[in-house]
Amino acid sequence: MQELKIIKIGGNVINNEKLLSDFLDDFAKLESPKILVHGGGRAASELSVKMGISPNMINGRRITDADTLEIITMVYGGKINKNIVAQLQARKCNSIGFSGADGNTIVSVKRPVTTINYGFVGDVVEINTETSRILLNNKISPIFCAITHDENGQLLNTNADTIAAELAIALSKSYRVALYYCFEKNGVLTDITDDDSVVERIDEKIFEDLKREEIINEGMLPKIHNCLQAIKRGVNSVHIGNNAMPFNTNVKCTTFQQ
């Protein structure tokens, strides 16, 4: 099987023009098939404020009412996604921007209301890989933003980490998939103030130990859950670390295993 790299970048890259430019330089040079997944950084919140709509976040998750969904669609699927595609084309890396609605690639259901009503937030239920595989086989890189759809005409704001994991799982039937989560740290840290205190290997037992010892903060729990699920469900390798990690095997990071 051919290797496929799926790389998710966070707000620290999206929000920093220099970091994004350097990252896209490296991404464009990758020879293997590749997919990029991105969120929205600060841009959606900044536009919300300009338009008189106060961003509403609970436990780090955005409450997405109808007005907020319009802003997210403009920012994630428009400004950020198309800027990344244009920057990659300038680097001779042929790419196409996607939401989950494009090519019917990612289907979600609206998250049920429990103690919190998240609004137009989607939970992924289906990945259709045919379009992505056709593009990858023709050396075109899909660039996914954090928007999916429900097959009934409704767009849904969807966690970008989850999108990356679900894409990796679905495509692992056709490729040896390496999944990378790039963010501002060098990996999962035992000491948040020490960038060198990287936990180099995590499995279910180590994860439970880290939770019990309260080494992992709440914001990292969903990301690590996605990593462990991806490994369990067929992804060849999963890593968390800084932006250089997907391009340099000598960079220290956290690797997940069963």
Backbone as a ProteinNet text record, in pm:
[ID]
protein_1_A
[PRIMARY]
MQELKIIKIGGNVINNEKLLSDFLDDFAKLESPKILVHGGGRAASELSVKMGISPNMINGRRITDADTLEIITMVYGGKINKNIVAQLQARKCNSIGFSGADGNTIVSVKRPVTTINYGFVGDVVEINTETSRILLNNKISPIFCAITHDENGQLLNTNADTIAAELAIALSKSYRVALYYCFEKNGVLTDITDDDSVVERIDEKIFEDLKREEIINEGMLPKIHNCLQAIKRGVNSVHIGNNAMPFNTNVKCTTFQQ
[TERTIARY]
83.1	0	86.7	38.8	107.4	80.3	178.3	157.8	81.3	-9.7	-83.5	-60.5	-23.3	-9.6	-130.8	-195.7	-305.6	-258.6	-255.9	-199.6	-305.9	-326.4	-420.1	-340	-367.2	-299	-397.3	-343.9	-426.2	-413.4	-474	-479.3	-344.3	-245.8	-114.7	-51.8	-84.2	-34.7	-124.1	-254.6	-350.1	-334.6	-309.3	-305.6	-173.7	-72.7	61.2	105.7	113.1	143.4	277.2	378	510.4	506.9	444.9	435.5	359.4	249.8	171	252.3	324.6	406.5	513.5	581.5	685	624.1	509.6	443.9	406.3	348.3	305.9	425.9	539.7	662.3	694.2	689.3	721.3	613.5	487.4	377.4	386.2	416.3	423.2	533.1	638.7	752.8	730.4	628.8	602.9	573.4	641.7	622	502.4	475.8	369.1	233.2	126.8	-8.9	-33.8	-110.3	-126	-260.3	-313	-435.9	-409	-461.7	-449.1	-588.1	-597.7	-721.5	-692.2	-779.6	-756.2	-883.3	-863.8	-973.3	-978.4	-1015.6	-1035	-952	-875.7	-796.4	-884.5	-831.8	-907.1	-999.2	-985.8	-1051	-1202.3	-1263.6	-1409.9	-1455.7	-1385.6	-1422.1	-1402.3	-1293.7	-1266.9	-1373.3	-1416	-1520.6	-1653.9	-1680.6	-1803.3	-1812.5	-1703.7	-1702.2	-1725.9	-1661.1	-1679.7	-1825.1	-1895.1	-2034.1	-2133.1	-2080.7	-2166.8	-2222.9	-2157.7	-2203	-2096.6	-2133.9	-2036.9	-2010.6	-1885.6	-1854.8	-1892.3	-1947.3	-1990.4	-1920.6	-1827.2	-1749.6	-1779.6	-1798.9	-1816	-1717.7	-1630.9	-1527.8	-1445.3	-1416.3	-1335.6	-1409	-1538.3	-1617.1	-1710	-1719.2	-1797.9	-1946.9	-2030.8	-2175.2	-2209	-2276.2	-2292.9	-2439.7	-2484	-2619.4	-2617.8	-2732.3	-2741.7	-2647	-2638	-2548.7	-2403	-2367.2	-2229.1	-2194.5	-2289.6	-2264.4	-2234	-2304.3	-2275.8	-2132.3	-2090.6	-1954.7	-1852	-1875.7	-1783.3	-1770.9	-1884.4	-1881.1	-1797.5	-1815.6	-1738	-1589	-1556.3	-1416.1	-1346.2	-1405.2	-1339.9	-1339	-1460	-1473.2	-1432.1	-1427.4	-1391.9	-1251.4	-1239.1	-1112.3	-993.5	-1003.3	-887.3	-859.4	-962.3	-943.7	-888.4	-947.7	-904.2	-768	-735.3	-600.7	-496.3	-523.9	-429.9	-413.8	-524.9	-517.8	-436.3	-461.3	-387.6	-238.5	-205.2	-64.9	3.1	-70.5	-13.3	4.4	-90.2	-74.4	49.4	76.3	196.3	323.5	312	425.9	424.4	342.7	332	280	196.8	131.3	-16.5	-59.6	-198.2	-291.2	-391.6	-481.2	-621	-717.7	-857.1	-912.8	-983.7	-1043.9	-1177.7	-1202.4	-1323.3	-1390	-1522.8	-1600.5	-1650.5	-1714.8	-1768.5	-1879.2	-1942.5	-2049.7	-1994.9	-1874.5	-1816.1	-1782.3	-1837.1	-1816.3	-1884.4	-1972.7	-2039.9	-1937.6	-1827.1	-1714.5	-1734.9	-1800.9	-1815.9	-1958.9	-2028.5	-2167.6	-2171.4	-2247.2	-2262	-2409.1	-2435	-2567.9	-2553.3	-2657	-2656.6	-2650.2	-2561.5	-2541.3	-2669.6	-2714.4	-2837.2	-2821.2	-2930.7	-2929.8	-2935	-2837.5	-2838.7	-2840.6	-2742	-2733.8	-2688.2	-2623.9	-2576.9	-2635.3	-2685.2	-2728.9	-2617.4	-2543.9	-2432	-2476.4	-2603.7	-2652.8	-2616.3	-2569.1	-2539.5	-2398.1	-2380.3	-2254.5	-2279.6	-2187.9	-2207	-2115.7	-2168	-2089.2	-2081.3	-1960.9	-1938.3	-1999.3	-2072.5	-2130.9	-2085.7	-2033.2	-1994.7	-1886.7	-1787.9	-1684.7	-1693.7	-1708.9	-1709.2	-1573.8	-1495.9	-1354.9	-1330.7	-1431.1	-1405.8	-1346.2	-1406.3	-1356.9	-1213.5	-1186.1	-1049.7	-949.9	-986.8	-895.1	-866.4	-968.6	-948.1	-848.9	-866.6	-776.4	-634.8	-622.7	-490.4	-417.5	-491.9	-431	-385.2	-438.4	-397.6	-309.6	-248.4	-151.8	-212.1	-339.1	-407.7	-440.1	-404.2	-420.4	-550.3	-640.3	-759.5	-722.8	-784.7	-763.6	-899.1	-918.2	-1049.3	-1058.6	-1168.8	-1201.1	-1293.9	-1325.3	-1399.5	-1551	-1601.5	-1745.2	-1788.6	-1899.5	-1956.7	-2101.6	-2175.8	-2317.6	-2397.3	-2532.4	-2618.7	-2696.2	-2663.8	-2732	-2875.1	-2913.4	-3045.8	-3034.4	-2916	-2895.6	-2841.2	-2812	-2765.3	-2615	-2541	-2400	-2387.2	-2277.9	-2257.6	-2111.7	-2092.2	-1959.1	-1911.4	-1793	-1748.4	-1603.1	-1573.1	-1439.2	-1335.4	-1233.1	-1133.4	-1048.9	-1021.8	-946.8	-1022.9	-1154.8	-1237.9	-1241.8	-1253.8	-1253.3	-1124.7	-1011.3	-883	-878.6	-925.3	-923.4	-1015.7	-1135.8	-1232	-1185.5	-1125.4	-1066.7	-956.9	-871.7	-761.2	-813.7	-914.5	-971.7	-1031.7	-1110.9	-1176.6	-1075.9	-972.3	-875.5	-771.6	-768.3	-672.2	-703.6	-822.6	-856.3	-785.1	-738.2	-674.9	-528	-483.6	-346.9	-291.5	-160.1	-96.8	-99.2	-186.1	-211.1	-128.6	-58.4	8.9	-66.9	-118.2	-198.4	-116.6	-113.5	-34.6	-122.9	-116.7	-181.7	-72.7	-67.6	33	-29	38.6	-7.8	112.3	88.9	194.9	299.7	275.2	369.9	442.9	543.9	622.1	556.8	443	370.8	292.2	248.3	184.8	295.7	281.5	388.2	351.6	450.5	428	434.1	500.8	510.4	483.9	370.3	328.5	427.5	511.6	609.9	741.7	754.3	880	853.2	890.3	862.8	938	1037.4	1112.8	1055.9	952.5	897.1	791.5	828.8	735.1	712.7	586.4	552.7	562.4	665.6	694.7	602.7	544	453.2	329.5	212	87.9	3.3	-39.9	-142.3	-256.4	-355.9	-472.4	-433.1	-342.3	-302.9	-231.2	-135.9	-62.7	-158.8	-253.7	-353.6	-432	-476.8	-552.3	-465.3	-338.6	-246.6	-228.8	-211.4	-192.2	-316.4	-433.3	-558.2	-569.2	-540.7	-552.3	-456.3	-338.9	-239.3	-262.6	-367.7	-405.2	-292.7	-214.3	-108.2	-168.3	-272.7	-340	-453.8	-455.6	-564.9	-687.2	-800.7	-927.4	-925.8	-855	-852.1	-785.8	-694.4	-624	-699.9	-795.4	-862.3	-929.6	-1008.4	-1071.4	-969.2	-860	-757.5	-694.1	-659.8	-597.9	-696.4	-823.3	-925.7	-931.7	-928	-927.4	-806.2	-690.9	-568	-579.6	-626.4	-637.1	-742	-852.5	-954.8	-900.4	-822.1	-765.3	-673.4	-588.6	-498.7	-577.6	-680.5	-762.9	-832.6	-866.7	-952.4	-875.9	-744.5	-673.1	-570.9	-558.1	-458.2	-320	-225.9	-93.9	-12.9	-14.9	58.7	-9.4	-3.7	-66.7	30.8	44.7	144.4	87.8	132.7	103.5	235.6	250.4	372.8	371.1	488.3	494.5	489.3	495.6	468.7	574.7	693	799.1	784.9	705.2	697.1	665.5	568.3	537.4	648.8	744.1	844.4	984.5	1001.1	1132.8	1118.4	1164.9	1148.7	1232.4	1326	1410	1347.5	1234	1168.9	1096.8	1118.2	1051.5	902	820.3	675	615.6	482.5	411.2	352.4	381.8	331.2	235.1	127.6	25.4	35.3	3.3	8.3	-101.1	-135.5	-237.1	-180.8
-120.4	0	125.6	228.2	356.8	432.1	512.1	589.8	717.8	754.2	879.9	954.4	1081.3	1164.5	1256.7	1252.1	1344	1432.5	1563	1657.3	1758.3	1772.1	1872.2	1984.1	2108.9	2223.7	2302.7	2361.4	2435.6	2585	2654.6	2799.9	2867	2803.1	2866.4	2884.7	2796.9	2810.8	2906.2	2885.6	2968.2	3115.9	3145.5	3284.4	3355.1	3282.2	3339.3	3326.2	3437.1	3436.3	3369.2	3395.4	3335.4	3184.6	3142	2998.2	2925.9	2986.7	2923.9	2913.7	3018.6	3016.9	2908.1	2898.8	2795.8	2655.4	2639.3	2508	2469.5	2562.3	2531	2504.1	2568	2534.5	2385.6	2338.8	2198.3	2104.8	2143	2058.9	2041	2148.6	2142.7	2049.3	2034.9	1951.9	1802.8	1766.6	1625	1551.5	1442	1366.7	1271.6	1220.5	1121.6	1189.4	1112.7	1169.1	1231.4	1340.3	1414.9	1487.3	1502	1575.8	1671.1	1792.7	1890.7	1920	1924.4	1960.2	2081.6	2182.2	2302.3	2349.3	2417.1	2484	2629.4	2715.7	2855.6	2955.7	2909.2	3004.3	3110.2	3231.8	3342	3412.8	3384.8	3468	3472.1	3357	3355.1	3440	3430	3510.3	3658.9	3694.3	3834.7	3893.1	3815.6	3864.2	3872.8	3777.1	3781.7	3912.2	3949.8	4073.1	4194.3	4196.3	4307.9	4321.6	4207.9	4208.3	4217.1	4240.3	4260.5	4133.1	4018.8	3890.2	3839.7	3822.4	3778.6	3629.2	3588	3444.9	3379.6	3260.6	3188.5	3053.4	3037.7	2914.8	2847.2	2716.1	2637	2521.1	2512.8	2408	2404	2522.7	2532.2	2502.3	2471.8	2440.1	2557.6	2590.9	2705.1	2669.7	2748.2	2735.8	2801.2	2726.2	2770.3	2793.9	2918.9	2954.2	2986.1	3025	3045.4	3155.8	3266.5	3376.1	3333	3259.8	3212.4	3114.7	3030	2936.1	3010	3120.1	3199.7	3251.5	3301.1	3354.2	3243.3	3128.4	3015.8	2970.2	2965.5	2923.3	3019.7	3149.6	3250	3239	3221.8	3225.1	3092.6	2981.7	2851.3	2806.6	2802.4	2750.2	2848.3	2977.5	3080.8	3133.4	3233.7	3306.6	3216.5	3135.4	3055.7	2944.9	2869.5	2755.2	2797.8	2900.3	2941.1	3009.1	3076.7	3132.8	3022.3	2914.7	2802.7	2739.3	2718.4	2658.6	2747.3	2878.5	2970	2968.4	2964.4	2960.3	2831.2	2721.1	2594.4	2594.7	2652.8	2661.8	2743.7	2847.4	2928.7	2847.8	2741.6	2653.7	2529.5	2534.2	2423.6	2295	2311.4	2196.8	2204.1	2121.4	2127.2	2079.1	2158.4	2125.8	2178.5	2124.1	2167	2180.4	2291	2313.5	2243	2189.9	2111.7	2149.9	2150.2	2125	1982.3	1932.1	1797.3	1782.8	1896.2	1890.3	1867.8	1916.1	1902.7	1757.5	1705.3	1565.2	1470.6	1525.8	1444.5	1367.6	1434.7	1364.5	1333.1	1423.7	1401.6	1434.4	1332.3	1347.2	1346.3	1439.3	1448.5	1455.4	1437.8	1465.6	1578.8	1659.4	1768.3	1710.1	1763.2	1710.4	1725.7	1618.7	1626.8	1724.2	1786.1	1876.8	1794.4	1817.2	1753.8	1866.8	1873	1986.3	2113	2094.9	2208	2196.3	2307.2	2312.2	2376.9	2293.2	2344.6	2410.2	2399.8	2460.4	2377.9	2446.8	2379.5	2318.7	2224.4	2150.3	2007	1952.4	1819.3	1714.9	1594.1	1477	1384.8	1349.5	1274.4	1134.7	1097	962.5	884.4	953.2	882	959.1	886.3	942.1	870.2	947.8	891.9	922.9	819.5	839	845.2	815.5	801.4	928	1043.8	1169.6	1196.1	1177.4	1201	1108.3	981.4	885.5	920.8	965.6	1006.2	1122	1221.7	1336.3	1295.4	1216.7	1173.1	1093.3	1008.4	928.1	1012.8	1136.4	1229.6	1342.2	1317.4	1409.2	1546.3	1544.7	1665.3	1647.8	1746.3	1735.2	1800.6	1725.6	1786	1867.3	1984.9	2071.7	2090	2025.3	2023.3	2129.1	2205.8	2294.6	2221.2	2286.1	2219.6	2237.6	2207.4	2215.3	2086.8	2029.6	1910.3	1939.7	1835.9	1856.7	1733.9	1748.9	1640.2	1570.5	1599.8	1543.7	1594.8	1689.4	1752.1	1902.8	1946.4	2087.2	2170.9	2109.2	2184.9	2167.6	2279	2277.1	2271.9	2210.4	2194.7	2221.5	2300.4	2324.8	2195.8	2148.8	2017	2024	1956.2	1958.7	1910	1991.8	1959.3	1838.3	1820.3	1702.7	1574.9	1578.6	1461.7	1435.5	1540.6	1524.6	1455.7	1500.9	1440.7	1293.1	1259.5	1120.1	1033.7	1083.4	1003.9	986.3	1087.3	1072.8	966.6	972.5	876.2	733.9	714.3	581	528.8	612.1	568.1	537.6	619.3	602.2	495	447.4	342.3	210	199.9	80.2	80.2	198.4	212	252.4	303.2	353.6	313.3	319.1	318.5	463.4	493.3	632.2	671.2	782.6	846.9	975.8	987.2	1101.6	1188.6	1318.9	1412.7	1527.5	1553.9	1671.4	1770.9	1881.5	1984.7	2094.4	2127.2	2238.6	2307.5	2391.2	2480.6	2415	2291.6	2222.9	2111.5	2053.1	1946.7	1809.3	1803.9	1679.2	1688.9	1575.1	1571.8	1585.8	1683.3	1715.8	1673.1	1625.8	1598.3	1726.6	1828.1	1959	2064.6	2132.2	2226.5	2340.9	2366.3	2475.5	2429.3	2298.3	2242.7	2173.4	2239.3	2186.3	2057.5	2024.6	1901.3	1780.9	1803.5	1694.7	1615.5	1571.8	1506.2	1359.8	1320	1178.3	1115.8	1035.2	992.3	880.6	802.7	694.6	696.5	683.6	674.5	560.6	474.1	375	394.8	306.5	323.2	328	239	235	362.3	405	528.6	647.2	648.8	755	761.4	645.9	642.4	688.7	649.9	693.8	845.8	901.8	1046.3	1123.3	1068.5	1131.8	1128.6	1013.3	997.8	1091.6	1107.6	1196.3	1343	1369.4	1505.1	1575.7	1496.7	1553.1	1608.6	1544	1590	1683	1803.4	1894.6	1862.8	1921	1886.7	1916.3	2023.2	2059.2	1954.9	1875.1	1773.2	1641	1619.4	1489.2	1449.8	1539.2	1498.2	1466.3	1541.7	1518.4	1380.1	1347.9	1217.9	1104.6	1127.2	1026.4	998.9	1104	1086.2	1005.6	1033.7	962.2	813.1	780.1	639.5	566.8	633.8	572.9	544.3	638.2	619.6	497.7	482.4	366.8	237	236.6	116.7	75.3	175.2	149.1	146.7	119.9	87.5	185.6	302.3	399.8	349.7	360.1	300.7	368.9	503	575.5	709.2	751.1	876.7	951.6	1081.8	1161.9	1298.7	1352.2	1489.4	1559.8	1681	1755.3	1889.2	1947.4	2080.2	2072.3	2187.4	2195.7	2129.4	2105.5	2040.5	1888.8	1836.5	1691.4	1607.9	1646.3	1558.6	1549.6	1642	1653.1	1611.1	1584.1	1552.4	1442.7	1324.4	1210.1	1223.3	1317.8	1336.4	1429.7	1493.5	1584.9	1505.7	1542.6	1475.4	1503.4	1399.7	1415.2	1303.8	1304.6	1196	1104.6	974.5	874.1	781.2	743.7	660.2	515.7	424.4	282.7	206.6	89.9	9.1	-54.1
0	0	0	-67.6	-70	59.7	106.5	228	195.7	284.7	278	408.4	399.4	517.9	529.6	646.6	677.2	790.9	765.9	861.4	901.6	1032.1	1082.4	1147.2	1106.4	1165.8	1251.2	1358.8	1452.4	1436.3	1531.7	1524.5	1530.8	1596.5	1605.4	1467.7	1373.7	1236.1	1157.7	1166.7	1092.3	1127.8	1255.1	1302.8	1275.3	1230.9	1216	1070	1000.9	858	827.8	910.7	888.6	912.6	1022.3	1050.3	939	893.1	787.3	659	624.4	503.1	510.8	624.8	641.8	634.4	700.6	698.1	555.3	478.7	342.1	251.3	278.9	205.7	221.3	346	374.2	318.1	335	287.4	136	65.2	-81.1	-129.7	-49.1	-90.5	-65.1	13.1	39.3	-90	-111.7	-235.3	-225.7	-106.6	-91.1	-100.8	-130.8	-126.4	10	12	137.5	139.2	260.2	285.1	400.2	389.4	496.4	553.6	685.3	753.9	841.6	837.5	917.8	986.6	1098.5	1166.4	1125.2	1221.3	1184.9	1260.9	1360.9	1437.7	1500.9	1510.5	1572.2	1475	1345.3	1243.3	1257.4	1287.9	1299.8	1417.6	1530.5	1647.3	1620.1	1551.8	1522	1429.8	1328.9	1238.6	1312.6	1401.4	1480.7	1558.4	1623.8	1702.6	1612.7	1496.3	1403	1358.8	1350.7	1305.1	1421.3	1541.7	1656.8	1715.8	1687.9	1741.3	1837.9	1964.1	2064.4	2051	2031.4	2028.5	2160.6	2152.9	2273.1	2276.7	2370.7	2382.1	2515.9	2513.1	2634.4	2629.1	2730.7	2735.7	2606.6	2554.2	2433.2	2304.3	2311.7	2192.4	2161.3	2031.8	1989	1979.2	2047.3	2028.5	1895.2	1807.8	1669	1638.3	1657.3	1615.3	1465.7	1410.4	1265.4	1217.6	1293.5	1254.1	1259.4	1363.8	1377.1	1266.3	1227.8	1118.4	988.7	962.5	842.2	845.6	960.5	973.3	955.8	1019	1006.8	862.3	792.8	652.2	569.3	594.1	520.8	551.1	678.7	721.2	694.6	743.6	728.4	582.6	524.6	388.4	281.4	317	221.3	241.8	326.6	340.6	369.9	476	516.5	416	379.8	291.3	156.1	98.4	-35.8	-33.3	76.5	88.2	91.2	167.3	172.9	35.9	-34.6	-168.1	-260.8	-257.8	-344.6	-312.3	-182.7	-142.8	-188	-183.7	-231	-382.6	-454.3	-600.3	-636.3	-556.7	-580.1	-558.3	-480.5	-453.2	-543	-648.2	-746.9	-683.5	-581	-517.5	-552.5	-645.8	-691.6	-581.4	-550.4	-439.4	-467.1	-394.7	-404.3	-263.5	-237.6	-107.8	-94.5	26.1	49.9	181.6	179.2	300.5	288.6	392.1	383.6	281.7	244.6	145	4.4	-21.9	-155.5	-183.4	-292.3	-326.3	-229.3	-143.8	-40.2	42.8	75.5	137.3	285.3	360.2	504.8	546.4	593.8	637.4	789.7	846.6	991.1	1029.3	1158.5	1213.7	1313.8	1324.9	1422.1	1562.1	1642.7	1777.4	1860.3	1924.2	2004.9	2121.5	2159.6	2274.3	2402.8	2489.7	2622.7	2725.3	2812.2	2905	2832.8	2715.4	2635.8	2494.9	2443.2	2303.5	2221.5	2146.8	2068.5	1938.4	1904.3	1781.6	1660	1555.3	1428.4	1430.7	1520.9	1534.2	1490.3	1409.3	1354.3	1413.3	1427.7	1464.6	1343.1	1302.9	1178.9	1187.8	1083.3	1077.2	953.8	852.4	730.3	654.1	605.3	517.5	384	277.4	142.2	78.3	52.1	13.5	-136.5	-216.8	-361	-422	-390.9	-448.7	-405.6	-277.1	-226.6	-293.3	-310	-371	-516.9	-589.4	-729.3	-735.6	-648.2	-646.7	-607.7	-502.5	-457	-564.2	-634.3	-741.1	-857.8	-866	-971.5	-917	-800.2	-739.3	-707.5	-665.5	-620.3	-472.6	-390.4	-245.7	-199.4	-136.1	-76.4	48.4	60.8	176	244.1	358.1	423.6	532.5	529	640.3	737	848.8	956.9	941.7	822.4	795.2	725.9	772.4	710.2	671.5	632.1	598.6	638.4	635.5	683.2	572.1	445.6	327.4	311.9	394.1	381.2	359.7	313.1	282.2	395	509.2	624.6	644.5	646.4	682.1	834.3	882.2	1026	1063.4	1166.9	1221.7	1289.3	1253.1	1299.3	1344.3	1453.4	1510.4	1409.2	1384.9	1282.3	1321.3	1450.9	1495.4	1460.9	1482.9	1452.3	1302.7	1223.6	1078.1	1033.6	1084.7	1046.5	1083.8	1204.8	1249.1	1164.9	1135.6	1058.5	914.1	855.5	721.8	722.9	824.6	835	846.9	929.4	949	818.5	752.3	628.4	517.8	506.6	398.1	429.5	554.2	589.4	518.8	460.3	381.4	246.6	203.7	71.8	79	193.9	209.3	346	358.8	491	539.3	633.9	671.6	793.4	781.8	894.1	925	1047.3	1089.3	1184.3	1155.1	1234.7	1283.4	1414.3	1471.2	1509.6	1435.6	1462.9	1550	1659.5	1740.7	1803.8	1906.9	1952.6	2041.2	2086.2	2173.7	2097.4	2164.3	2100.4	2112.8	2177.9	2198.7	2327.3	2379.4	2511	2615.6	2706.3	2801.1	2943.1	3018.3	3160.2	3242	3186.8	3251.9	3146	3155.8	3052.2	3034.8	3136.5	3127.9	3066.9	3041	2988.6	2855.6	2745.9	2612.1	2581.9	2665.1	2642	2718.2	2799.4	2881.3	2803.7	2684.1	2593.4	2635.3	2642.3	2658.3	2519.4	2496.7	2360.3	2310.5	2401.8	2362.6	2451.5	2389.9	2467.4	2412.9	2504	2472.4	2572.3	2570.7	2657.7	2805.8	2846.1	2987.5	3028.7	2945.6	2976.6	2979.4	2886.9	2882.8	3014	3063	3188.7	3305.2	3303.3	3409.2	3407	3288	3274.5	3318	3286.8	3331.6	3483.7	3541.9	3686.2	3759.7	3702	3762.5	3726.8	3647.3	3605	3530	3456.9	3372.8	3244.3	3194.8	3073	3111.9	3052.8	3083.4	2997.7	3034	2968.3	2818.9	2779.6	2638.7	2550.5	2609.1	2531.8	2523.4	2613	2618.9	2487.8	2422.5	2296.2	2187.6	2183.3	2080.4	2098.6	2224.2	2250.8	2226	2260.3	2230.7	2081	1998.6	1852.3	1806.9	1866.6	1829.6	1859.9	1978.6	2018.1	1934.8	1904.2	1819.8	1680.2	1627.1	1493.7	1488.7	1590	1595.4	1607.1	1690.3	1708.5	1579.6	1496.5	1380.9	1248.7	1253.9	1131.7	1080.7	1145.1	1100.6	1140	1047.5	1066.9	1176.8	1180.1	1284.2	1310.4	1437.4	1480.1	1569.5	1545.3	1615.8	1652.2	1766.4	1807.3	1831.6	1774	1797.1	1725.9	1708.5	1648.2	1495.4	1431.4	1287.6	1200.3	1256.4	1179.2	1177.7	1268.9	1292.1	1167.4	1082.4	968.1	864.1	871.3	766.3	811.2	940.8	994.9	1099.9	1068.5	1159.2	1286	1287.3	1406.4	1510	1474.8	1567.6	1675.3	1800.3	1912.1	1907.9	1932.6	1934.1	2016.3	2031.2	2097.4	1992.1	2002.4	1910	1984.8	1918.2	1981.1	1932.1	2020.7	1986.5	2062.1	2012.7	2079	2205
[MASK]
++++++++++++++++++++++++++++++++++++++++++++++++++++++++++++++++++++++++++++++++++++++++++++++++++++++++++++++++++++++++++++++++++++++++++++++++++++++++++++++++++++++++++++++++++++++++++++++++++++++++++++++++++++++++++++++++++++++++++++++++++++++++++++++++++

